[in-house]
Amino acid sequence: MNPLAITLQYRLLAIYQKHQRMVREIISMFVACIFIGAMPMTAYAADYSTATGILKAFLQWIFFDGGPYIWMAIAGVLVLGVPKGWVQMKTAVITIIVCFVFFCIPAIVRYMSQQAAASL
């Protein structure tokens, strides 16, 4: 095939792809404008305090309520992964220790403080 024709084909393909991307961007901006125009109450629905409240609740769940369950899930994955060779033993031991420190110790301390407060 003629090298000039090949070059022309590649140039047309590049122009078409740029055009396609531009059309997708315009459509997505149009849809976003419709959503903001149709539902203006959603533009200011979440302020800073809402986001920090959600983040605080999520972190409290991870480190206090769900910590032991996360630790057990990671331990279960490692128990399956070490014999199959997916995870090295040294990595598994370090992971278990770090997860225990970050997830189980805060839950234990919180439980003990609740028990101490209840006994007063």
Residue, then its C-alpha position, 0 to 999 in steps of 0.5 A: m500500500n502507498p505510504l502516503a495513503i497509510t499516513l493519511q489513514y492514521r491522520l484521519l483516525a487520530i482526528y476521528q478519535k479526538h473528535q470522539r473524545m471531544v463529543r464524549e466530554i461535551i455530552s458528560m458536561f451537558v449531563a452534569c449541567i442538567f443534573i445541577g439544573a434539575m436538582p439544585m438542592t444537590a449542589y449544596a447537599a454535602d458541606y464540610s461538616t457532613a464530609t468530616g462526619i462521614l469520615k469520622a464515622f467510617l474511621q471509628w468503624i474501621f478502628f473500633d467496631g470493625g477492627p477485629y473483623i478486618w484483622m480476621a479477614i486479613a488473617g484468613v486471606l494470609v492463611l490461604g495465601v501462604p501455603k499456595g505461595w501467593v504471600q511470603m511467610k515474612t510478609a504474612v507475619i509482618t502484616i498480621i502484627v501491623c494489623f493487630v496493632f492498628f485494628c485490634i489494640p484500639a478495639i481492645v482499649r475501647y472495650m476495656s475503657q467501656q468496662a471500666a466506666a461501667s464498673l464505676 
